[in-house]
Amino acid sequence: MDYGRISFVWLEITGRCQLECGHCYAESGPAGDHGRMRVEDWRRVIDQAAEIGALR
C-alpha cells in the first residue's frame, strides 16, 4: 500500500444530524449549524484535493 498518496476525500455536507446523542464530540444535533461551509469553500477544497491527486 502506498501511504504517500490520497485515495479518497470524505466531505460532510453539513454538521447537522438527526440524532441528539449526549456523547457527540461534534455537537451536531438537529438544530446545530456547526461546520457549515459556503459553496466557494467546497469548490476550493475539491480543487485542492484534485491538485494533490485524490482519486475519489
C-alpha positions as YAML, in Angstrom:
chain: A
units: angstrom
residues:
- id: 1
  name: MET
  ca: [0.00, 0.00, 0.00]
- id: 2
  name: ASP
  ca: [1.28, 3.45, -0.92]
- id: 3
  name: TYR
  ca: [0.75, 5.74, 2.06]
- id: 4
  name: GLY
  ca: [2.15, 8.72, 0.17]
- id: 5
  name: ARG
  ca: [-0.97, 9.22, -1.96]
- id: 6
  name: ILE
  ca: [-4.53, 10.13, -1.02]
- id: 7
  name: SER
  ca: [-7.01, 7.61, -2.40]
- id: 8
  name: PHE
  ca: [-10.21, 9.45, -1.43]
- id: 9
  name: VAL
  ca: [-11.54, 12.52, 0.37]
- id: 10
  name: TRP
  ca: [-14.52, 12.38, 2.72]
- id: 11
  name: LEU
  ca: [-16.60, 15.57, 2.81]
- id: 12
  name: GLU
  ca: [-19.59, 16.09, 5.07]
- id: 13
  name: ILE
  ca: [-22.30, 18.23, 3.53]
- id: 14
  name: THR
  ca: [-23.39, 19.65, 6.88]
- id: 15
  name: GLY
  ca: [-22.58, 19.39, 10.56]
- id: 16
  name: ARG
  ca: [-26.24, 18.71, 11.33]
- id: 17
  name: CYS
  ca: [-27.50, 15.33, 12.43]
- id: 18
  name: GLN
  ca: [-30.98, 13.97, 13.12]
- id: 19
  name: LEU
  ca: [-29.80, 12.40, 16.39]
- id: 20
  name: GLU
  ca: [-29.27, 14.07, 19.77]
- id: 21
  name: CYS
  ca: [-26.53, 11.93, 21.29]
- id: 22
  name: GLY
  ca: [-25.31, 13.33, 24.60]
- id: 23
  name: HIS
  ca: [-21.82, 11.99, 23.92]
- id: 24
  name: CYS
  ca: [-21.44, 13.59, 20.47]
- id: 25
  name: TYR
  ca: [-17.98, 15.13, 20.14]
- id: 26
  name: ALA
  ca: [-19.07, 17.24, 17.15]
- id: 27
  name: GLU
  ca: [-22.08, 18.83, 18.88]
- id: 28
  name: SER
  ca: [-24.07, 18.26, 15.70]
- id: 29
  name: GLY
  ca: [-27.69, 17.91, 16.71]
- id: 30
  name: PRO
  ca: [-30.71, 18.73, 14.53]
- id: 31
  name: ALA
  ca: [-30.68, 22.44, 15.41]
- id: 32
  name: GLY
  ca: [-26.94, 22.93, 15.09]
- id: 33
  name: ASP
  ca: [-25.20, 24.79, 12.33]
- id: 34
  name: HIS
  ca: [-21.68, 23.84, 13.36]
- id: 35
  name: GLY
  ca: [-19.42, 23.15, 10.42]
- id: 36
  name: ARG
  ca: [-21.37, 24.79, 7.63]
- id: 37
  name: MET
  ca: [-19.31, 25.76, 4.58]
- id: 38
  name: ARG
  ca: [-20.06, 28.15, 1.75]
- id: 39
  name: VAL
  ca: [-20.18, 26.94, -1.87]
- id: 40
  name: GLU
  ca: [-16.91, 28.75, -2.58]
- id: 41
  name: ASP
  ca: [-15.25, 26.82, 0.26]
- id: 42
  name: TRP
  ca: [-16.48, 23.49, -1.15]
- id: 43
  name: ARG
  ca: [-15.15, 24.29, -4.59]
- id: 44
  name: ARG
  ca: [-11.78, 25.31, -3.17]
- id: 45
  name: VAL
  ca: [-11.48, 22.12, -1.10]
- id: 46
  name: ILE
  ca: [-12.44, 19.92, -4.07]
- id: 47
  name: ASP
  ca: [-9.99, 21.73, -6.35]
- id: 48
  name: GLN
  ca: [-7.20, 21.34, -3.78]
- id: 49
  name: ALA
  ca: [-7.96, 17.64, -3.35]
- id: 50
  name: ALA
  ca: [-7.76, 17.14, -7.12]
- id: 51
  name: GLU
  ca: [-4.46, 19.04, -7.27]
- id: 52
  name: ILE
  ca: [-2.83, 16.71, -4.74]
- id: 53
  name: GLY
  ca: [-4.06, 13.62, -6.56]
- id: 54
  name: ALA
  ca: [-7.15, 12.47, -4.69]
- id: 55
  name: LEU
  ca: [-8.70, 9.76, -6.83]
- id: 56
  name: ARG
  ca: [-12.26, 9.84, -5.44]
...
